[in-house]
Amino acid sequence: MKVGIIGAGFSGLAAAVDLVDKGVEVVVWEKEKSVGGLGGGFKEKGWKWSLDRYYHHIFSGDKEVIGMANKVGAGLMWGLPKSNSWIDDKEWQLDSPVSVLKFQPMGLWGRLRMGTGLAILKIIVNGEWLEKYKVVNVLPWLIGKEGYEKIWERMLMAKFGKYIDRVSMSWFWARVAKRTQKLGYFEGGFDSLAGKMADYVKNLKGEIRLGEGVEKVEKSGKGWKINGEKVDAVLVTTPAPVAKKWWKEIRIPKIDYLWGQTLILEMDKSVIDGYWLNVLEKEWPFLVLVEQTNFINKKYYGDKYIVYLGNYLENDDKKLKMSDNELLDLYLPYIKKINPKFKKTWIKRKWRFQNNYAQPVFPVNYSKQLPNIKTKTPGVYMANMNMVYPWDRGVNYAVELGRKAAKIILESS
């Protein structure tokens, strides 16, 4: 049996690993020159480790990606970095029940109410039934008006903008239920994990063709042809709108996507005290500041400090068309608000990345239009980001989805 996989992100790589384990002939097509998809990275001169293009970490309960890392020999390290929020011109730690109780901008009753509501979400084993409710309707009732307006409404608006009224409560449940204070990171970066998965596939005679995009997928007898090459089955892991260009029969869910954008700064000095800083202010140009080197030692990045400025953006957002320098100039006054000592001269290098299918917006009752891995077209399977529902996008769920796809392909052969 020969399976063609379109896309070498973590879903495609995970499927390939499990398929070659069972003796299946695998060919992976990837238009980029490296593996990992949105989880991939880059390595600059003087660095010992690769750096993710988009900030990443895993949680202690992310069993699928931890299991995959163990299988392919990727090293994993753990830590308890601080995750904070910028609220009313001040940095507050809000990553544990204790820190919530110490959050002075809210009254004691508001803090207790919010903590209780979040604890309820934590103990719900399966919150998919919450999909029929909108976050904007249920969350204020669950955690209290004060907590909602002071923290969570701001966070939801910063992330989803005009789409906030579409987001289902099951998505929010999944976001809260699986998060832990303990965070993990792969030695060498997430790029290293992707590379070891690719090496595992190639060591078992699988092929990964980098820099080779898919131009045509067509039926051929009992099987298929990808770019003219015969395969018995096809697994599509690219976003559905991308696949539509060469597979007209694909079923596309009626959802919206947000762009992901990062501006990465290499600096001489540290900007914030913690690792993660959610920006919960109106009219700020970025929604998160992540200082990678407050989690991962700067010795891996040439003894420089690494800072991400991250955003989720709508298609018409002007920041998508700004030059790197224009984007930086827009951000500089706000970085200085966070750290009044900050100077532009601290910045030595910068990089900018953006992708138009970074964040799917899962609406209420999305399960009714959720595609099946095994499509109605015989021999064609699909596993992409809009299928990790109700979970938020993340490498753990990409790996889980890829492994599910491999299992279904094997059972159907």
C-alpha positions as CSV (number, residue, x, y, z in Angstrom):
1,M,0.0,0.0,0.0
2,K,1.3,3.5,-0.9
3,V,-0.1,6.6,0.8
4,G,0.5,10.1,-0.4
5,I,0.4,12.8,2.3
6,I,0.0,16.4,1.4
7,G,1.7,18.6,3.9
8,A,4.6,18.0,6.3
9,G,3.2,19.8,9.4
10,F,2.8,17.9,12.6
11,S,-0.4,16.1,11.5
12,G,1.2,14.9,8.3
13,L,4.4,13.9,10.0
14,A,2.5,12.0,12.8
15,A,0.5,10.1,10.2
16,A,3.6,9.3,8.3
17,V,5.4,8.0,11.4
18,D,2.5,5.6,12.3
19,L,2.1,4.4,8.7
20,V,5.7,3.6,8.1
21,D,5.7,1.7,11.4
22,K,3.1,-0.7,9.8
23,G,5.2,-1.1,6.6
24,V,3.2,1.3,4.5
25,E,5.0,3.0,1.7
26,V,4.7,6.8,2.4
27,V,5.4,9.8,0.3
28,V,5.0,13.3,1.8
29,W,4.7,16.4,-0.4
30,E,5.6,19.7,1.2
31,K,5.7,23.0,-0.7
32,E,8.1,24.6,1.9
33,K,11.8,23.8,2.2
34,S,11.4,22.6,5.7
35,V,9.0,20.4,7.8
36,G,6.9,21.5,10.7
37,G,4.3,23.8,9.1
38,L,3.1,26.4,11.6
39,G,5.2,24.6,14.2
40,G,8.5,25.0,12.3
41,G,11.3,27.3,13.0
42,F,14.6,28.9,11.9
43,K,18.2,29.0,13.1
44,E,20.5,32.0,12.8
45,K,24.3,32.1,12.9
46,G,25.5,32.0,16.5
47,W,22.5,30.1,17.8
48,K,22.7,26.6,19.2
49,W,18.9,26.0,18.9
50,S,16.3,26.7,16.3
51,L,13.6,29.3,17.2
52,D,9.9,28.8,16.4
53,R,8.4,31.2,13.9
54,Y,5.3,31.3,16.1
55,Y,5.7,30.9,19.9
56,H,5.1,27.4,21.2
57,H,5.1,25.3,24.4
58,I,3.3,22.2,25.6
59,F,1.3,21.5,28.8
60,S,2.0,18.6,31.1
61,G,-1.2,16.8,30.0
62,D,-0.3,16.9,26.3
63,K,0.1,13.1,26.1
64,E,0.1,12.7,22.3
65,V,3.0,15.0,21.6
66,I,5.0,13.7,24.6
67,G,4.5,10.1,23.4
68,M,5.6,11.1,19.9
69,A,8.7,12.9,21.2
70,N,9.6,9.7,23.2
71,K,9.1,7.6,20.2
72,V,11.4,9.6,17.9
73,G,13.9,10.5,20.5
74,A,13.2,14.3,20.9
75,G,14.5,15.7,24.2
76,L,11.9,17.5,26.4
77,M,12.4,20.0,29.2
78,W,10.0,21.4,31.8
79,G,9.6,24.6,33.7
80,L,7.3,26.9,35.6
81,P,7.7,30.2,33.9
82,K,5.4,33.1,34.9
83,S,2.4,33.9,32.7
84,N,1.2,37.5,33.4
85,S,-1.4,39.9,32.0
86,W,-1.0,43.7,31.4
87,I,-4.1,45.3,32.8
88,D,-4.7,49.0,33.5
89,D,-1.0,49.9,32.9
90,K,0.4,47.2,35.2
91,E,1.7,43.7,34.9
92,W,-0.2,41.1,37.0
93,Q,0.5,37.4,37.5
94,L,-2.7,35.4,36.6
95,D,-1.6,31.9,36.0
96,S,-2.8,30.1,39.2
97,P,-5.6,30.1,41.7
98,V,-3.4,31.8,44.2
99,S,-2.4,34.6,41.8
100,V,-6.1,35.1,40.9
101,L,-7.0,35.6,44.6
102,K,-4.2,38.2,44.8
103,F,-5.5,40.2,41.8
104,Q,-6.2,43.5,43.5
105,P,-8.0,45.3,40.6
106,M,-11.0,43.1,41.4
107,G,-13.0,42.8,44.6
108,L,-12.7,39.7,46.8
109,W,-16.1,38.5,45.8
110,G,-15.3,38.9,42.1
111,R,-12.0,37.0,42.5
112,L,-13.8,34.2,44.3
113,R,-16.6,34.0,41.8
114,M,-14.2,33.9,38.8
115,G,-11.9,31.3,40.5
116,T,-14.9,29.1,41.2
117,G,-16.2,29.4,37.6
118,L,-12.9,28.5,36.1
119,A,-12.5,25.6,38.6
120,I,-15.9,24.2,37.4
121,L,-14.6,24.2,33.8
122,K,-11.5,22.4,34.9
123,I,-13.4,19.5,36.4
124,I,-15.8,19.0,33.5
125,V,-14.5,15.8,31.8
126,N,-16.0,16.5,28.4
127,G,-17.4,19.9,27.6
128,E,-18.3,19.4,24.0
129,W,-22.0,19.7,24.9
130,L,-21.3,23.4,25.6
131,E,-20.9,24.0,21.9
132,K,-24.5,25.1,21.6
133,Y,-23.8,28.2,23.8
134,K,-21.8,31.3,22.9
135,V,-18.9,32.4,25.1
136,V,-20.3,35.9,25.3
137,N,-23.6,34.6,26.8
138,V,-22.4,31.9,29.2
139,L,-19.0,33.1,30.5
140,P,-20.3,36.3,32.3
141,W,-22.9,34.2,34.1
142,L,-20.3,31.5,35.0
143,I,-17.4,33.6,36.3
144,G,-19.3,36.8,37.1
145,K,-19.6,40.1,35.4
146,E,-16.5,41.7,37.0
147,G,-14.1,38.9,36.1
148,Y,-15.6,38.7,32.5
149,E,-15.3,42.4,31.9
150,K,-12.0,42.9,33.6
151,I,-10.1,40.0,32.1
152,W,-11.8,37.5,29.7
153,E,-13.8,39.8,27.5
154,R,-10.7,41.8,26.9
155,M,-8.8,38.7,26.1
156,L,-11.5,37.4,23.7
157,M,-11.7,40.7,22.0
158,A,-7.9,40.9,21.5
159,K,-7.9,37.5,19.9
160,F,-11.1,37.3,17.9
161,G,-12.1,40.9,17.3
162,K,-15.4,41.1,15.4
163,Y,-15.8,37.3,15.6
164,I,-16.1,37.3,19.4
165,D,-19.9,36.8,19.1
166,R,-19.4,33.5,17.1
167,V,-17.1,31.6,19.5
168,S,-18.6,28.6,21.2
169,M,-18.3,27.9,24.9
170,S,-16.9,24.4,24.1
171,W,-13.8,26.1,22.7
172,F,-13.3,28.2,25.9
173,W,-13.9,25.0,28.0
174,A,-11.1,23.2,26.1
175,R,-8.8,26.2,26.4
176,V,-9.2,26.3,30.2
177,A,-9.5,22.5,30.9
178,K,-6.1,21.5,29.5
179,R,-3.9,24.3,30.6
180,T,-1.3,23.8,33.3
181,Q,1.3,26.0,35.0
182,K,4.0,23.5,34.1
183,L,5.1,24.1,30.6
184,G,7.3,22.0,28.3
185,Y,9.7,22.8,25.4
186,F,11.7,20.5,23.1
187,E,15.4,20.6,23.2
188,G,16.5,22.4,20.0
189,G,13.0,23.9,19.5
190,F,9.8,22.5,18.0
191,D,11.8,22.4,14.7
192,S,13.9,19.7,16.3
193,L,10.9,17.5,17.1
194,A,9.6,17.9,13.5
195,G,13.1,17.0,12.2
196,K,13.3,13.9,14.3
197,M,9.8,12.8,13.1
198,A,10.9,13.3,9.5
199,D,14.1,11.4,10.1
200,Y,12.1,8.5,11.6
201,V,10.0,8.4,8.5
202,K,13.0,8.4,6.2
203,N,14.8,5.8,8.2
204,L,11.9,3.4,7.5
205,K,12.1,4.1,3.8
206,G,9.4,6.9,3.7
207,E,10.0,9.9,1.4
208,I,9.6,13.5,2.3
209,R,9.8,15.8,-0.7
210,L,10.5,19.4,0.4
211,G,10.0,22.4,-1.9
212,E,7.5,20.4,-3.9
213,G,4.0,21.8,-3.8
214,V,1.0,19.8,-5.0
215,E,-0.4,21.1,-8.3
216,K,-2.8,18.3,-9.2
217,V,-4.7,15.4,-7.5
218,E,-6.6,13.1,-9.8
219,K,-8.4,9.8,-9.8
220,S,-6.4,7.0,-11.5
221,G,-8.0,3.5,-11.7
222,K,-8.6,2.3,-8.2
223,G,-6.2,4.8,-6.8
224,W,-5.0,8.3,-7.2
225,K,-2.3,10.4,-8.8
226,I,-0.5,13.3,-7.0
227,N,1.4,15.4,-9.4
228,G,1.3,12.4,-11.8
229,E,2.6,9.9,-9.2
230,K,0.4,6.9,-8.5
231,V,-0.7,6.3,-4.9
232,D,-3.4,4.1,-3.3
233,A,-4.7,6.7,-0.9
234,V,-4.3,10.4,-0.3
235,L,-4.2,12.2,3.1
236,V,-4.7,15.9,2.9
237,T,-3.4,17.9,5.9
238,T,-3.4,21.4,4.4
239,P,-6.1,23.9,5.3
240,A,-9.3,23.1,3.4
241,P,-9.4,26.4,1.4
242,V,-5.9,25.6,0.1
243,A,-6.9,22.1,-0.8
244,K,-9.8,23.5,-2.7
245,K,-7.4,24.7,-5.4
246,W,-6.6,21.2,-6.6
247,W,-9.5,19.2,-5.1
248,K,-12.8,20.7,-6.1
249,E,-14.9,18.1,-4.2
250,I,-13.5,18.9,-0.8
251,R,-16.0,19.8,1.8
252,I,-15.1,23.2,3.4
253,P,-16.7,24.0,6.8
254,K,-18.3,27.4,7.0
255,I,-15.8,29.0,9.4
256,D,-13.6,32.0,9.4
257,Y,-9.8,32.1,9.9
258,L,-7.5,34.7,11.5
259,W,-4.0,35.5,10.4
260,G,-1.2,34.8,12.8
261,Q,1.6,37.3,12.9
262,T,4.7,37.5,14.9
263,L,7.5,40.1,15.0
264,I,10.5,38.6,16.7
265,L,13.2,40.8,18.3
266,E,16.7,39.8,19.3
267,M,17.8,42.1,22.1
268,D,20.7,43.0,24.4
269,K,18.4,43.3,27.4
270,S,15.2,41.7,28.9
271,V,11.9,43.5,28.6
272,I,9.5,41.8,31.0
273,D,9.8,39.8,34.3
274,G,7.8,36.8,33.1
275,Y,7.6,34.5,30.1
276,W,4.2,35.4,28.8
277,L,2.3,38.7,28.9
278,N,-1.3,38.9,27.7
279,V,-2.1,42.5,26.8
280,L,-5.6,43.2,28.0
281,E,-5.9,46.8,26.9
282,K,-8.1,48.4,24.2
283,E,-6.5,49.8,21.1
284,W,-3.1,48.2,21.6
285,P,-1.4,47.1,18.4
286,F,-0.3,43.6,19.7
287,L,-2.1,41.1,22.0
288,V,0.8,39.2,23.5
289,L,4.4,39.7,24.4
290,V,6.4,36.5,24.9
291,E,9.9,36.6,26.1
292,Q,11.3,33.2,25.1
293,T,14.5,33.6,27.1
294,N,12.5,34.0,30.4
295,F,11.6,30.3,29.8
296,I,14.5,28.9,27.7
297,N,18.1,29.9,28.6
298,K,19.5,32.7,26.3
299,K,22.7,30.7,25.9
300,Y,20.9,28.8,23.1
301,Y,20.3,32.0,21.2
302,G,23.8,33.5,21.2
303,D,23.3,35.0,24.7
304,K,20.7,37.4,23.4
305,Y,17.2,38.0,24.7
306,I,14.4,36.8,22.4
307,V,11.0,38.6,22.4
308,Y,7.9,37.8,20.3
309,L,5.2,40.4,19.7
310,G,2.1,38.4,18.5
311,N,-1.2,39.1,16.9
312,Y,-4.2,37.4,15.4
313,L,-5.5,39.6,12.6
314,E,-8.5,39.9,10.2
315,N,-7.9,39.8,6.5
316,D,-8.1,43.6,6.0
317,D,-5.9,44.5,9.0
318,K,-3.3,47.2,7.9
319,K,-0.6,45.5,9.9
320,L,-0.4,42.7,7.4
321,K,0.8,45.0,4.7
322,M,3.2,47.1,6.9
323,S,6.9,46.7,6.4
324,D,8.9,45.2,9.3
325,N,10.2,48.7,10.2
326,E,6.7,50.2,10.1
327,L,5.4,47.4,12.3
328,L,8.3,47.9,14.8
329,D,7.7,51.7,14.9
330,L,4.0,51.1,15.7
331,Y,4.9,48.8,18.6
332,L,7.8,50.8,20.1
333,P,5.8,53.2,22.2
334,Y,3.8,50.3,23.7
335,I,6.8,48.3,24.6
336,K,8.1,51.4,26.4
337,K,4.8,51.6,28.3
338,I,5.5,48.0,29.6
339,N,9.1,48.8,30.4
340,P,9.9,52.5,30.7
341,K,13.6,51.7,30.5
342,F,13.3,50.2,27.1
343,K,15.3,51.7,24.2
344,K,15.2,50.9,20.5
345,T,19.0,50.5,20.6
346,W,18.5,47.2,22.6
347,I,17.2,45.6,19.4
348,K,19.9,44.0,17.3
349,R,17.9,41.9,14.8
350,K,14.3,41.3,13.9
351,W,12.2,38.8,11.9
352,R,8.6,38.8,10.9
353,F,6.2,35.9,10.0
354,Q,2.6,35.7,9.2
355,N,0.1,33.0,8.0
356,N,-3.5,33.4,6.9
357,Y,-4.8,30.1,8.4
358,A,-3.3,30.3,11.8
359,Q,-6.5,30.4,13.9
360,P,-9.8,28.9,13.0
361,V,-12.9,30.5,14.6
362,F,-15.1,27.6,15.8
363,P,-18.8,28.8,15.9
364,V,-21.6,27.3,18.0
365,N,-22.7,23.8,17.0
366,Y,-19.6,23.3,14.9
367,S,-19.7,19.5,15.4
368,K,-22.6,19.4,12.9
369,Q,-20.3,20.5,10.1
370,L,-17.1,19.0,11.3
371,P,-15.6,16.9,8.5
372,N,-14.8,13.3,8.9
373,I,-11.2,12.1,8.4
374,K,-12.5,9.5,5.9
375,T,-14.1,11.6,3.3
376,K,-17.0,10.6,1.0
377,T,-14.5,10.3,-1.8
378,P,-13.0,6.7,-1.7
379,G,-9.3,6.7,-0.9
380,V,-9.2,10.3,0.2
381,Y,-8.7,11.3,3.8
382,M,-8.4,14.7,5.5
383,A,-6.7,15.9,8.8
384,N,-6.2,19.6,9.2
385,M,-6.5,22.3,11.8
386,N,-10.2,22.9,11.5
387,M,-10.7,19.3,12.7
388,V,-9.0,19.5,16.1
389,Y,-12.3,20.8,17.5
390,P,-13.1,21.6,20.3
391,W,-9.4,22.0,21.2
392,D,-7.5,25.1,20.4
393,R,-4.8,24.9,17.7
394,G,-1.7,23.2,19.1
395,V,1.0,20.7,18.2
396,N,-0.4,18.1,20.7
397,Y,-3.8,18.0,18.8
398,A,-2.1,18.1,15.4
399,V,-0.2,15.0,16.4
400,E,-3.3,13.3,17.8
401,L,-5.3,14.1,14.6
402,G,-2.5,12.7,12.4
403,R,-2.3,9.5,14.4
404,K,-6.1,9.1,14.2
405,A,-5.9,9.5,10.4
406,A,-3.2,6.9,10.1
407,K,-5.3,4.4,12.1
408,I,-8.4,5.0,9.9
409,I,-6.3,4.6,6.7
410,L,-4.9,1.3,8.0
411,E,-8.4,0.0,9.0
412,S,-9.8,1.0,5.6
413,S,-7.1,-0.7,3.5
